[in-house]
Amino acid sequence: MISRRRFTQAFAATLAATSLAGCSSQQAALSPAPPPTNDLRSGSGKNTSLSPVKQIRAGVLSIGYVEFGPATGPAVVLLHGWPYDPHSYVDVGPLLEAAGYRVVIPYLRGFGPTTFLSKDTVRNAQQSAVALDVIALMDALEIDKAILGGFDWGVRTAGIIGALWPERAKALVAVSGYGINDLKANLQPLGPAAEYGWWYQYYFATQRGVLGYGQNRHDFNKLIWKIVSPNWNFDDATYERTAASFSNPDHVDIVIHNYRWRMSLAPGEPQYDVYEEKLAMAPAIAVPTITIGSDFDGATADGNAYRDKFTGRYEHRIFTGIGHNVPQEAPQAFAQAVIDVDHF
């Protein structure tokens, strides 16, 4: 989930530099965090592979996930967005493992090895459906409560769990803050320059966009990476490790539905109405939270725009020079936020 204003700010910054054509007791026993560093990008790219993928039936899905750390450690569930996958946490996982945490990183519906159990299930990506996938995964893994961290679709999902099922969330690390969708607000137009930055949403609203994304998802998503993280000099191998997840047979349907649903151009499913009605009220989140702003967030990087949505113990951090994929670009600082919020 990339907000219209945030994407526009990142888009404009990229255009200025280049053309698009180029583009408890248990807690006390935990190990200390790595020492802080002035270089937010320190440790990025240190690891190139995840732990072996595991598979488990959860809700309507067979969910693929990777795991770091001891099964008895405090649970952390880390959530990616679009167009990303668990490799966004490839350097975060080992850091939290070293600190004694059990880290679970699922592939969201439509990504990598996560598949639907039935061909008849609607390929629905509305926000409450994705959040319930994570609840189902936690149930299947017998995780009663976890620290939840995420960015993009992942921060929205973590926030929904924090708001609607706070008994399942010990704490949150929320990149870009409060990500719960407001469908009515999404119907309101922005200024011309802002709308220009939201080009791909309108592309996805057309049949041409469906065909184009299906045919060109590899290069399309690489372009998005460049736009939203203009100062991240990732290499081709780094991108290819994630791009493999876009070959999921449901990937295009899930991505298209997500953005069309957000524009009220595609329906959700009635079994989720009760949750969406609650989310439409923009509920506050009372669990302890650290929010993170980055260059991608532009004018909202200071966190003031959403400060009142978090009513529990709270802290905001700004990662200057970092783009949208915060955990992969600044893994040590992200891991530190998880450790710190655990001790709130």
N, C-alpha and C positions, 0 to 999 in steps of 0.2 A: 504494500500500500504506500504510494507516494502521493502526498497531498498536492493539490494543484499549485498553490502558492510556492511551496518548497521546491517542487520540480521546476517551476518557472525561474526561480532565483538561480538554481544550479545551471539550468539551460542557458540563461543569459550570461553567466560567468564563463561558461565554456565557449560560447560564441565569441566572446571578447578575445579569446586566446587562439582559437582555431576554427576552421569551418566544419560544418557537419559532414562535408564530403570526405574529410580525413578521419572521420570518426567511428544452651544446655551443656553437660559435661562432654558430650561428644563434640560440641562446638569448640570447647576449650582445648580439646586435644588436636584440633586442626593445625596443620603447619602454617607458619607465617606466609604472608603474600610475598612475591618477589619484590626486591627493593624498587622504589619509584625511580623513574628516569625522566629527564627533561624531553627526551625524544619520544613523542607519542607513537611513532611508527616502529619503535624498537621491538624486535621479536616478530614482526610481520614477515611471513614467508619462511620462517624457520622450519616449519613442518610442511610436508607435501602430501601426506596421506592420512586418512582417517583410520580408526579402528575398523575391524571387519563389520560389515552391515549385518544386523540382526533383523528378524521379521516376526511380527506378532499380529494376531487378529484383534482388532479393537473397533467396536462400533460397526460401521458399514465398510471398514477398510481392512486391508492387510497392510500394516504400516512398517516401512523400513526405517530403521534408526541405527545410530551408532552410539556407543557408550564408552565413557572413560571413568576410571576410578573404581574404588571398592563398592560393592553392593550394599555395604553397611553404612556408607558415608551419607551425609546430608544431601538430599536430592536437589539437583539443579536441572531444569528443563530449558533448553535454548532453542529459539525459534527463528527460522529464516524467513525471507520474503521473496518477492519477485524482482528481478530474475536471478535468484540465488539458490543455494542449497546448503546442506550442513557444512560444506567446505568453508563457509564464512566463519566457522568456529574451529578451524583446523589447528590454529595456534592457541586458542582459548582453552580448548578441552584439556590438553596436557598440563597447562598451568593450574587449572582447578583440580585436576587429578592429583598433582603434586601437593596441593593444599588439603587433600583428604576428601574431596567431594565426589559424589556419584553424579556424573553428568550424562544426561540423555538428550540426544539431538535428533529429532525425527525429520524425515522428508515429508513435507506437507502434501496433501492430496494434489495429484497432478504432477508430482516431481519424483524423479528417480524410481526406486523400486516400490513406492507406495501405490497400491492398486485398490480398486473397488472390488468387493466380494461378489457383487452381482452386476451383470451387464444392464440390469433394469434400473439401477439406482441413478437418479438424476445427477448429472455432472455439475453440481451446484457448488459455487465458491462464495456464497454469502457469508458474512462475518461470523454469525453465530454457529453456522455449520462447521466452520474451520475450528472455532474454539471448542466445540463439543468433540471434535476429533482428538484434541489434546487431553480433554477430560477422560475420554475413553481409553487413550493410551496410558494415562496415569493409573486408571483402574486396572487395566490389564497387567501392568507392571507392579501393581500393589504399592503405588506411591500415593500416600494419603495427602501429602503436602510438599510443595517444592518452591524453591526460589525460581521465578520465571524471568527469563531475559529475552529480548528480541528487538528487531528493527524491521521496518517496512511492514509487510503483512504480519510479521512476528510480533511487533510491538502492539499492533491492534489486537491480536489474539491474546497476548499476555494481559493487556489491559481489560479485555472483556472478562477473562477469568478472575482478575482482581476485583472487578466491579460486581459480577453476578455470582461468583463462587469464591468469595474471599477465604472461606475455610480451606480451600485447596492451594492458596498462594501464601507462602510465608513472607515473601517480599518480591519486589519487581525491580528489574533494571530495564528502563524504557528509553530507547534511543528515539529522539524526536518527540518525546513526551506522550501526550494523550492522543491515541490514534483511532479511537472508536469513530466509525463512520456516522455522519449526519446526512441522511439521504435528502432531506429538505434543503439543507444548505448547499448540497451538491447540485441542486437544480438552478441555483442562482448564477448568473453570468459574472465573469470577471472582466476587467479591462482588456482591450485588444492584445496588448503585449503579454499579459498573463495567459490569455486563451491560446496564444501562439505556442507557449511553452507546454501546453496540454495536448499537443498534436496527436500523440499516440492513443489517447482515450477516444478521440473522434475517429481515428483510423480503425480502432477495434470495434467501433459502432457500425461499421460497414461490412458488407460481404467481401469486398476487396481486401479489407483489413484482416478478415478471418483467413482468407486464402494467402495473403501476403505473409502473415505471421506464421502460418503453417509451413510455407515454403522457405521462409528466410529467418526462422526463429534464432538460428545460431548467430548470424551477423546482426540481426535486430537487437538481440540482448547484449551483444558486445558493445554496440553503440550506446545503449542505455548505461552500461557500466562506465563508459568514458564520459558521458554527459554528467552523471550524478557524482562521480568521483574524479574530477579532472586532474587532481594532483597525485593520484595513485598510479604509479608506474608498474602496473601488473604486467606480467609477461604472458605469452600465448599459452604456455603450459598451465599457468594458474587458471586462466579462463576455461581452458578445455576440461579441466577436472570438474568444474561446475557444469559446463555446457552439456555434459553427458546426461544430466538429469532432465534436460528439456526434451529428451527422446521418449519420455513417458507417453504411452498412447492416449492418455487423457489430458495431457499438458495444455494443448491449444484450447480445448473446450473449457477447462478450468480457468485459464487466464482470461479468455474472452468473457465468460460468464461473470467473473469477478468485477471487471470494469464496466460491463453493461449493467449489472445489478446496481452498482454504485451510482450509475446515472439514471436509475429507474427505467432502463430500457429492457431489462429481463427480470422476470419474476423470481422470487425466492420460493420456498416450499412452506406450506401451511404449518407443518409441525414445528417450524422455527419462529412462528409469529409471536408467541409469548415472550421469547427472548428479544426479538427485534423491537417489540413495544417498549420493553424496559430500556434497551439501548438508545431508542429514540429520545429518551429523556436526558441523555448525556449524563449518566450517573457518575457521581464522584467515586474515587478509588481511595479506600481507607487503609489499605495495607502499606507497610513501609516501602518507600520507593526512592530510587535514585534515577533521575532523568538525565539524559545526555544530549546536548546540542552540538552540532558540528557545522562546518561551512555549508553543507547541503541545506541547512535550515534557514540560512540567510538571516533576515531580521528577527526571526523567532528563536534564534540560537540561544538567547539569554533565558528562555523558559518562561518569561513573564506571561505569555499568552495563555498558558495552560496551568499556571501555578495553582489556581483555585480549584482545579479538578482533583488534586491530591490532598487529602485531609489528614493523613497519618504522618508519621515521622518521614521527613522528606529532605532531600538534598539535590541540587542541580549542579551539573558539571559541564563545562564547555571544552570541546576538543578542537581547538583552532588548527586549521590546516588539514583536517580529516574530512573525507567525503561521506557518502551515504552508507557504505558498507563498513560501519564502525568496528565491529568485532574483528574483521579480517585486516582492516587497515591499522587498528590500534589495539592489538590483542591484550597486551599487558595492562593497559589502562581499563579496558572493558572487564577483564578478569578481576582486577582490583575492585571495581565497582560491585561485582557480585559478592566478593568476600566482605567488603565493607557493609553492604546493605544487610548481610546475614547477621551482623553484630549491632544493628540498630536496636 
